[in-house]
Amino acid sequence: MKRFLIASLSTLVLAAATPAYSGEMTAVNQNMTHQNIVEIAPFNLVEHGYQGYFKEQGIPSGSAFIIAIKTGKIKAEDLVKSGIARGRLTPETLNNQSYLHSVQTQLQNFTRTN
């Protein structure tokens, strides 16, 4: 009985300490129309843009990405629309002013450090 109790407690502690998803997960939407979309964090959305993840949506990568941000050709809404098109964000995210503001802040920070 003692062994069973120790094994059960160990399993619970390990399960609680292990994250279910990677660091980019911010929320899981259980809405019927958008089941199980793991929404990407604003920082990771910008990082994916830089890495070329949204090239199919017309977002350039690398130094062209940085120039496009600095010249105003890429805005937070553009990246959010790209994230929606790639299935990383729900369409409702486009109306989430807090999320858009966070993406815009990440874009500004990104151009300062690169």
N, C-alpha and C positions, 0 to 999 in steps of 0.2 A: 504494500500500500504506500509505503514511504517513497519507494522508487517511482511509482506512478505519479505521485504528487510532485516530486522534483522534476520529472520529465515533462509533466504538463506545464508547470510554471516556467521551465526553461523555454519551451516552445512558445508560450505566450509572450515572454520577454523578447525573444528573437523576432517574432512576428510584428510586435509593436515597434521595434527599433529599425526594421527594414522598410525603406520607402517603397511604395507601391509602383511609382513611376519615376522617370528621370526628373532632374531639377527644373525642366521647362514646364512641367505641369502646374497649372494654376487652378483649374477647375474642370470638372466633368459635368457636361450638360446632359441631363436625363430627359430633356424635352422630347416628346414623341417625334417631332419633325427632324430633330438633329441629335439622334441618339449617340451617346458615347463619344462625342468629339472632345478630345483632350486639348484644351486651349493653351496656346503657347504664350509665354510671358512676354511683355513688351521688349525687354532686353534681347531675348532670343529671337524675336521677330526681326529686329534690326540686324542682329548678327547673321541670321539666315539670308536676309537681303544682301548683305555684304558678300556672303559666301556664294551667291549666285543661285540660291534655292528658288528664287522667283523670276528667273530669266524668261520662262515661258509666259509670264504675265507682263513682260516688258520692263522689268526692273533690272538695271545693269548691275554688274558685280565689281568688286575690287575698287580701284581708284576711280573708275567711272561712277560707281555708286556714291562715293564721297563727293565728287564734283556735282553730281545731280542733286544731292542734298543741299550743298552750299549755294547752288544756283536756283534752288526752289523748284526743281523739276520733280523731285520726290518729296512727298509730304506724308504725314502719318496716315491719312486716309488711303493713300495709294498702297502702302504696305499692308494695311488692314484688309483692303479689297483683295490683295494678292494672297494673304493668309486665308481668307474666306474661299477664294478660288481653289486653293490647294487643300482645303478641308481641314485646316489647322485652327480656324476660328468659325464661330457661328455668325450668320448674317446680322444678328442683333448687336454684335460687337461694334459695328459701324455707328450705332447710336449711343454707344457707351462713352460719354465725354471723358470720364476718368481714364479709361483705357487709352483713348486717343491722345489725351494729354501726356500720359506716361510714355507712349510711343514717340511723341514729338520731343519730349525731354531726352529720351534715349538717342534720338537722331542728332539733337544738338550736342549732347555729350560725345557722341561718336565722332563728329567732325572736329571736336576740340582735341581729341586724343590721337587722331589719325592725320 
